Amino acid sequence: MTSADFLIVGAGVAGLSAGARLARHGKVVIVEAEEALGYHSSGRSVSFSHYGIGNSAVRGLTAWSRGFFEDPPGDFCATPLSRTVPTLYFATEDSLAALEALEAEIVRFTDATRRIDSPAMSELCPALRTGEGAAVTGILDPTGLKLDSDALLQSFGRAIRATGGEIMHGRRIASIERRAEGWTVRSEKGETWTAPILIDAAGAWADPVAGLAGIRPIGVQPRRRTIIVVDPPAGADFSAWPFTHSAAGDFYMLPEAGQLLASPADEVEDEPCDAAPDEYDVALAADRVEHYCDLKVTRIAHRWAGLRSFVADRVPTAGFDRQAPGFFWLAGQGGYGLQTAPAMAAIAEALITGSAWPEGLAELGVTRDRIEPGRLSAGTGSPPPRP
Ligand SMILES: Cc1cc2nc3c(=O)[nH]c(=O)nc-3n(C[C@H](O)[C@H](O)[C@H](O)COP(=O)(O)OP(=O)(O)OC[C@H]3O[C@@H](n4cnc5c(N)ncnc54)[C@H](O)[C@@H]3O)c2cc1C
């Protein structure tokens, strides 16, 4: 049996980022079911940080985390973790109210946004249909960040190992017991690890993992999202196109490494699983491209799906379970687990080590009572509609 100070289930961005902070305070062991880092949600994200998603708590976490991506500490990573890519939110006549509501939220966190008209939108993203029946106005936020998710995950992993921490790949936790010396977890292969603090960062599996310990669920609901890669218009240089997002919340598109990614921004209820794209959602994605853009989807070069897991109020959750001493939830990162990871990891460190709430977070509207699991009643149902 291996002993640690902090035992983490799950080597996605949540477990890795928290592990890197906790490694300063003691021995960290992460137990991960898959062989590769970020095999599930963290490796399937489109890795963007922007204010056009989530509620005010999510925007506060996003704002706090930006500094880490723009100027990571010391020798965290040899290559940049992010690059600036503008974000364009557009509205048709039908979604003008949604754009206004979004603008009111975004300007609380950045004063860099500006309204742009149809010609300006066409200049930025020539494929976007503009004018009557199409995009009529937009907000440009020049502060969007395209994140390098692979560099991020690998660097967190390195930081953990550099302090003697371990990441145990290919070990699926099959049982959890609370004994006098702390939590003991056992893999399907029979290996065991023990620690006084157990952190549940199992993404879509956060509730089932808690269930192994006999702990009541907090209502983590996985929702599937689909991405397709389409051919750009022949001869077009689309590399500088913005991350282009409909205010209605039913489409986005962005250039990525010489390819054009698009999504219908779907949120299909699913079970915790190795998510695969559904044919209907792929067709819907292609249809949205043709609806919002002057692009004909003749070929889908690649497609994938991943799970975005939410609790009822859609605020990421960090904190000790009230009924199970030493059991810490780090779950419900939804569609913003990468862009909020630095803040969530700092919160986990503060709550686990009993140190002060991260400086500046309360001023951004992120307080302990908004984040801790005690706010959630057990076994909550479906999340409310997107704000
Ligand atoms: C298509 C798509 C686009 C997205 N775009 C963005 C974006 O632009 N920006 C952004 O910030 N976020 C985005 N997200 C959301 C982001 O990817 C997630 O919020 C984030 O990855 C969640 O991280 P996690 O560590 O909680 O989960 P995961 O990465 O899923 O990690 C959980 C880990 O726990 C492991 N595990 C589960 N059960 C066990 C067990 N019994 N034993 C051992 N290990 C176990 C799993 O194998 C898994 O590796 C997107 C998600 C998707 C699907």
The ligand as an SDF file (V2000), in Angstrom:
LIG
                    3D

 53 58  0  0  0  0  0  0  0  0999 V2000
  -16.1050   19.5940  -27.0600 C   0  0  0  0  0  0  0  0  0  0  0  0
  -15.6890   20.3040  -25.8170 C   0  0  0  0  0  0  0  0  0  0  0  0
  -15.2130   21.5990  -25.8910 C   0  0  0  0  0  0  0  0  0  0  0  0
  -14.7860   22.2620  -24.7280 C   0  0  0  0  0  0  0  0  0  0  0  0
  -14.2500   23.4990  -24.8320 N   0  0  0  0  0  0  0  0  0  0  0  0
  -13.7570   24.1250  -23.7380 C   0  0  0  0  0  0  0  0  0  0  0  0
  -13.1080   25.3840  -23.8450 C   0  0  0  0  0  0  0  0  0  0  0  0
  -12.9740   25.9400  -24.9350 O   0  0  0  0  0  0  0  0  0  0  0  0
  -12.6170   25.9580  -22.7030 N   0  0  0  0  0  0  0  0  0  0  0  0
  -12.7350   25.3450  -21.4790 C   0  0  0  0  0  0  0  0  0  0  0  0
  -12.2690   25.9070  -20.4790 O   0  0  0  0  0  0  0  0  0  0  0  0
  -13.3410   24.1460  -21.3610 N   0  0  0  0  0  0  0  0  0  0  0  0
  -13.8590   23.5200  -22.4440 C   0  0  0  0  0  0  0  0  0  0  0  0
  -14.4670   22.3020  -22.3280 N   0  0  0  0  0  0  0  0  0  0  0  0
  -14.7140   21.7700  -20.9850 C   0  0  0  0  0  0  0  0  0  0  0  0
  -13.4790   21.1170  -20.3940 C   0  0  0  0  0  0  0  0  0  0  0  0
  -12.9200   20.2230  -21.3240 O   0  0  0  0  0  0  0  0  0  0  0  0
  -13.8870   20.3930  -19.0880 C   0  0  0  0  0  0  0  0  0  0  0  0
  -14.5440   21.2900  -18.2150 O   0  0  0  0  0  0  0  0  0  0  0  0
  -12.6780   19.8540  -18.3670 C   0  0  0  0  0  0  0  0  0  0  0  0
  -11.8560   19.1140  -19.2290 O   0  0  0  0  0  0  0  0  0  0  0  0
  -13.0990   18.9680  -17.1870 C   0  0  0  0  0  0  0  0  0  0  0  0
  -11.9170   18.4700  -16.6030 O   0  0  0  0  0  0  0  0  0  0  0  0
  -11.9570   17.3090  -15.5520 P   0  0  0  0  0  0  0  0  0  0  0  0
  -10.5640   17.1080  -15.0920 O   0  0  0  0  0  0  0  0  0  0  0  0
  -13.0130   17.5820  -14.5470 O   0  0  0  0  0  0  0  0  0  0  0  0
  -12.4990   16.0260  -16.3650 O   0  0  0  0  0  0  0  0  0  0  0  0
  -11.7300   14.9460  -17.2700 P   0  0  0  0  0  0  0  0  0  0  0  0
  -10.7500   15.5880  -18.1680 O   0  0  0  0  0  0  0  0  0  0  0  0
  -12.7770   14.1020  -17.8990 O   0  0  0  0  0  0  0  0  0  0  0  0
  -10.9030   14.1090  -16.2070 O   0  0  0  0  0  0  0  0  0  0  0  0
  -11.5100   13.2050  -15.3060 C   0  0  0  0  0  0  0  0  0  0  0  0
  -10.6310   11.9810  -15.2380 C   0  0  0  0  0  0  0  0  0  0  0  0
  -11.0810   11.1160  -14.1930 O   0  0  0  0  0  0  0  0  0  0  0  0
  -10.7620    9.8030  -14.5910 C   0  0  0  0  0  0  0  0  0  0  0  0
  -11.5700    8.8410  -13.8290 N   0  0  0  0  0  0  0  0  0  0  0  0
  -12.9210    8.7440  -13.8070 C   0  0  0  0  0  0  0  0  0  0  0  0
  -13.2870    7.7010  -13.0270 N   0  0  0  0  0  0  0  0  0  0  0  0
  -12.1490    7.1430  -12.5520 C   0  0  0  0  0  0  0  0  0  0  0  0
  -11.8830    6.0320  -11.6950 C   0  0  0  0  0  0  0  0  0  0  0  0
  -12.8650    5.2600  -11.1720 N   0  0  0  0  0  0  0  0  0  0  0  0
  -10.5910    5.7300  -11.4080 N   0  0  0  0  0  0  0  0  0  0  0  0
   -9.5790    6.4970  -11.9090 C   0  0  0  0  0  0  0  0  0  0  0  0
   -9.7840    7.5480  -12.7430 N   0  0  0  0  0  0  0  0  0  0  0  0
  -11.0510    7.8630  -13.0490 C   0  0  0  0  0  0  0  0  0  0  0  0
  -11.1030    9.7910  -16.0720 C   0  0  0  0  0  0  0  0  0  0  0  0
  -10.4490    8.7330  -16.7460 O   0  0  0  0  0  0  0  0  0  0  0  0
  -10.6490   11.1710  -16.5180 C   0  0  0  0  0  0  0  0  0  0  0  0
   -9.3620   11.1620  -17.1070 O   0  0  0  0  0  0  0  0  0  0  0  0
  -14.8860   21.6160  -23.4680 C   0  0  0  0  0  0  0  0  0  0  0  0
  -15.3560   20.2990  -23.3920 C   0  0  0  0  0  0  0  0  0  0  0  0
  -15.7360   19.6440  -24.5430 C   0  0  0  0  0  0  0  0  0  0  0  0
  -16.2050   18.2050  -24.4370 C   0  0  0  0  0  0  0  0  0  0  0  0
  1  2  1  0
  2  3  1  0
  2 52  2  0
  3  4  2  0
  4  5  1  0
  4 50  1  0
  5  6  2  0
  6  7  1  0
  6 13  1  0
  7  8  2  0
  7  9  1  0
  9 10  1  0
 10 11  2  0
 10 12  1  0
 12 13  2  0
 13 14  1  0
 14 15  1  0
 14 50  1  0
 15 16  1  0
 16 17  1  0
 16 18  1  0
 18 19  1  0
 18 20  1  0
 20 21  1  0
 20 22  1  0
 22 23  1  0
 23 24  1  0
 24 25  2  0
 24 26  1  0
 24 27  1  0
 27 28  1  0
 28 29  2  0
 28 30  1  0
 28 31  1  0
 31 32  1  0
 32 33  1  0
 33 34  1  0
 33 48  1  0
 34 35  1  0
 35 36  1  0
 35 46  1  0
 36 37  1  0
 36 45  1  0
 37 38  2  0
 38 39  1  0
 39 40  1  0
 39 45  2  0
 40 41  1  0
 40 42  2  0
 42 43  1  0
 43 44  2  0
 44 45  1  0
 46 47  1  0
 46 48  1  0
 48 49  1  0
 50 51  2  0
 51 52  1  0
 52 53  1  0
M  END
$$$$
